[in-house]
């Protein structure tokens, strides 16, 4: 069938290979398949993913810019290892940024707020199904979406940098069922505050949600040590 030029269907959207590889590698780091301090074996990963080394190298450059990977002389790409102080310092800043975003986000349009609440509903389904991978992906989308509602480019830029660096650590915090349950309850409170356009409550809840991250991580580490 030949379409008139005015009725042409939209082009098929294809994700560039290096973006797909970047996503796969990022997930491997976040989910602790590739561990902190571990050298990333380009040939091995390329073989596992069925690609050449070129998209692997392109992906590593992106992950290095996000702070998840370090490019070291003689060693190549290594998964970034953060000290406890590094993580705590970044979480303190993220908590303040998200509190600021929460205080501004309630001024957003009904449509924008409805979009965030829809993401929350989808995330809740993944929580109920105990699908931590997809839950976490939507979790990050929700945080980013609320920050974007503040309409502050400086805030969004700083938040994006730190959130990417903290992605693996924050994923770890929900490894224990009790931690995940508590985090989900906090997200419920965030959604309720946003729906009610209660800026003070949303700011307070978002700050507390991030401040609770490190104690949860510490609890996971403690349980891991007990199991040894």
C-alpha positions as CSV (number, residue, x, y, z in Angstrom):
1,X,0.0,0.0,0.0
2,X,1.3,3.5,-0.9
3,X,0.3,6.2,1.6
4,X,-0.3,9.9,0.5
5,X,2.6,12.0,1.9
6,X,0.2,13.6,4.4
7,X,-0.9,10.2,5.7
8,X,2.4,8.6,6.2
9,X,2.6,6.4,9.4
10,X,5.1,7.5,12.0
11,X,8.6,5.9,11.6
12,X,9.4,2.8,13.7
13,X,11.4,3.8,16.7
14,X,14.5,1.7,17.3
15,X,16.7,2.0,20.4
16,X,20.3,2.4,19.3
17,X,22.3,-0.7,20.2
18,X,24.7,1.2,22.5
19,X,21.7,2.5,24.5
20,X,20.3,-1.0,24.9
21,X,23.8,-2.2,26.0
22,X,24.1,0.7,28.4
23,X,20.8,-0.2,30.0
24,X,21.8,-3.9,30.3
25,X,25.2,-3.0,31.9
26,X,23.6,-0.4,34.2
27,X,21.2,-3.1,35.4
28,X,24.0,-5.5,36.0
29,X,25.8,-2.9,38.2
30,X,22.6,-1.9,40.0
31,X,21.6,-5.5,40.8
32,X,25.1,-6.3,42.0
33,X,25.8,-8.8,39.2
34,X,28.9,-6.6,38.5
35,X,30.2,-5.8,41.9
36,X,32.0,-2.7,43.2
37,X,35.7,-2.7,42.4
38,X,35.2,-5.5,39.8
39,X,36.9,-5.0,36.4
40,X,34.4,-5.2,33.6
41,X,35.6,-7.8,31.1
42,X,34.7,-6.3,27.7
43,X,35.1,-9.4,25.7
44,X,33.2,-11.6,28.1
45,X,30.3,-9.1,28.4
46,X,30.3,-8.7,24.6
47,X,30.0,-12.4,24.2
48,X,27.2,-12.7,26.8
49,X,25.2,-9.9,25.1
50,X,26.0,-11.1,21.6
51,X,27.5,-7.8,20.4
52,X,30.9,-6.5,19.4
53,X,33.2,-4.6,21.8
54,X,32.3,-1.2,20.2
55,X,28.8,-0.7,21.8
56,X,30.3,-2.1,25.1
57,X,32.9,0.7,25.0
58,X,30.3,3.3,24.1
59,X,28.2,2.1,27.0
60,X,31.1,2.2,29.4
61,X,31.8,5.9,28.5
62,X,28.1,6.7,29.4
63,X,28.3,4.8,32.7
64,X,31.6,6.5,33.5
65,X,29.9,9.9,33.0
66,X,27.1,8.8,35.4
67,X,29.7,7.9,38.0
68,X,28.9,4.1,38.0
69,X,32.1,3.1,36.3
70,X,35.8,4.3,36.6
71,X,38.2,4.2,33.7
72,X,41.6,3.3,35.3
73,X,45.0,3.2,33.6
74,X,46.1,-0.4,32.9
75,X,42.9,-1.9,34.4
76,X,40.3,-0.5,32.1
77,X,36.7,-0.1,33.2
78,X,36.0,-0.9,36.9
79,X,32.7,-0.7,38.8
80,X,32.8,2.3,41.0
81,X,33.1,1.6,44.7
82,X,31.7,4.2,47.1
83,X,32.8,4.5,50.7
84,X,30.1,4.6,53.4
85,X,30.8,8.3,53.8
86,X,30.5,8.9,50.1
87,X,27.1,7.3,50.1
88,X,25.9,9.1,53.2
89,X,27.1,12.5,51.9
90,X,25.3,12.0,48.6
91,X,22.1,10.8,50.3
92,X,22.0,13.8,52.5
93,X,22.2,16.1,49.5
94,X,19.6,14.1,47.6
95,X,17.2,14.3,50.6
96,X,17.4,18.1,50.5
97,X,17.0,18.2,46.8
98,X,13.9,16.0,46.9
99,X,12.4,17.9,49.8
100,X,12.8,21.1,47.7
101,X,11.2,19.4,44.7
102,X,8.3,18.1,46.9
103,X,7.6,21.7,48.1
104,X,7.3,22.9,44.5
105,X,5.8,19.9,42.8
106,X,2.3,20.4,44.2
107,X,1.9,23.5,41.9
108,X,2.0,21.3,38.8
109,X,-1.0,20.7,36.5
110,X,-3.6,18.1,37.2
111,X,-2.4,16.1,34.2
112,X,1.2,16.1,35.4
113,X,0.2,15.0,38.9
114,X,-2.1,12.3,37.4
115,X,0.8,11.0,35.4
116,X,2.9,10.5,38.6
117,X,0.0,8.9,40.4
118,X,-0.4,6.5,37.5
119,X,3.3,5.5,37.7
120,X,2.8,5.0,41.4
121,X,-0.2,2.6,40.8
122,X,1.9,0.6,38.3
123,X,4.8,0.5,40.8
124,X,2.5,-0.8,43.5
125,X,1.4,-3.7,41.2
126,X,5.1,-4.7,40.9
127,X,5.5,-4.5,44.6
128,X,2.5,-6.8,45.1
129,X,4.0,-9.2,42.6
130,X,7.4,-8.9,44.4
131,X,9.0,-7.9,41.1
132,X,11.9,-5.8,42.5
133,X,13.5,-5.1,39.1
134,X,10.5,-3.4,37.5
135,X,9.4,-1.9,40.9
136,X,12.8,-0.2,41.2
137,X,12.7,1.1,37.6
138,X,9.3,2.7,38.2
139,X,10.5,3.9,41.6
140,X,13.3,5.9,40.0
141,X,10.9,7.3,37.4
142,X,8.6,8.5,40.1
143,X,11.4,10.3,42.0
144,X,12.6,11.9,38.7
145,X,9.1,12.8,37.7
146,X,8.4,14.6,41.0
147,X,11.7,16.5,40.7
148,X,10.8,17.5,37.1
149,X,7.5,18.9,38.4
150,X,9.4,21.5,40.3
151,X,10.4,23.1,37.0
152,X,13.9,23.9,38.2
153,X,16.6,22.9,35.7
154,X,19.5,23.3,38.3
155,X,17.6,21.1,40.8
156,X,16.9,18.5,38.1
157,X,20.5,18.5,36.9
158,X,22.0,18.0,40.3
159,X,19.5,15.4,41.2
160,X,20.1,13.4,38.0
161,X,23.8,13.2,38.7
162,X,23.5,12.0,42.3
163,X,20.6,9.7,41.6
164,X,22.5,7.8,38.9
165,X,25.5,7.4,41.3
166,X,23.3,6.1,44.1
167,X,21.2,3.8,42.0
168,X,22.9,0.5,43.0
169,X,23.1,1.5,46.7
170,X,19.4,2.4,46.8
171,X,18.4,-0.8,45.0
172,X,20.3,-2.7,47.7
173,X,18.3,-1.0,50.5
174,X,15.1,-3.0,49.5
175,X,16.8,-6.4,49.6
176,X,15.0,-7.2,52.9
177,X,11.2,-7.7,52.7
178,X,10.7,-5.4,55.8
179,X,12.7,-2.6,54.2
180,X,10.8,-2.9,51.0
181,X,7.5,-2.8,52.8
182,X,8.5,0.4,54.7
183,X,9.7,2.0,51.5
184,X,6.5,1.2,49.7
185,X,4.5,2.7,52.6
186,X,6.5,5.9,52.3
187,X,5.7,6.0,48.6
188,X,2.0,5.7,49.5
189,X,2.3,8.7,51.7
190,X,4.2,10.6,49.0
191,X,1.4,9.8,46.5
192,X,-1.3,10.9,49.0
193,X,0.5,14.2,49.7
194,X,0.9,14.9,46.0
195,X,-2.7,14.1,45.2
196,X,-3.8,16.4,48.0
197,X,-1.3,19.1,46.9
198,X,0.0,19.2,50.4
199,X,3.5,20.7,49.7
200,X,4.7,20.6,53.3
201,X,3.8,17.0,53.8
202,X,5.3,15.9,50.4
203,X,8.5,17.7,51.2
204,X,8.8,16.1,54.6
205,X,7.9,12.6,53.4
206,X,10.4,12.8,50.5
207,X,13.2,14.0,52.8
208,X,12.5,11.2,55.3
209,X,12.2,8.6,52.6
210,X,15.8,9.3,51.4
211,X,17.1,9.7,55.0
212,X,15.8,6.2,55.7
213,X,17.9,4.8,52.9
214,X,21.2,4.4,54.7
215,X,19.8,2.7,57.8
216,X,18.1,0.2,55.5
217,X,21.4,-0.4,53.7
218,X,23.2,-0.8,57.0
219,X,20.6,-3.4,58.0
220,X,21.1,-5.3,54.8
221,X,24.9,-5.3,55.4
222,X,24.4,-6.5,59.0
223,X,22.2,-9.4,57.8
224,X,24.8,-10.4,55.2
225,X,27.5,-10.5,57.8
226,X,25.4,-12.6,60.1
227,X,24.9,-15.1,57.3
228,X,28.7,-15.6,56.8
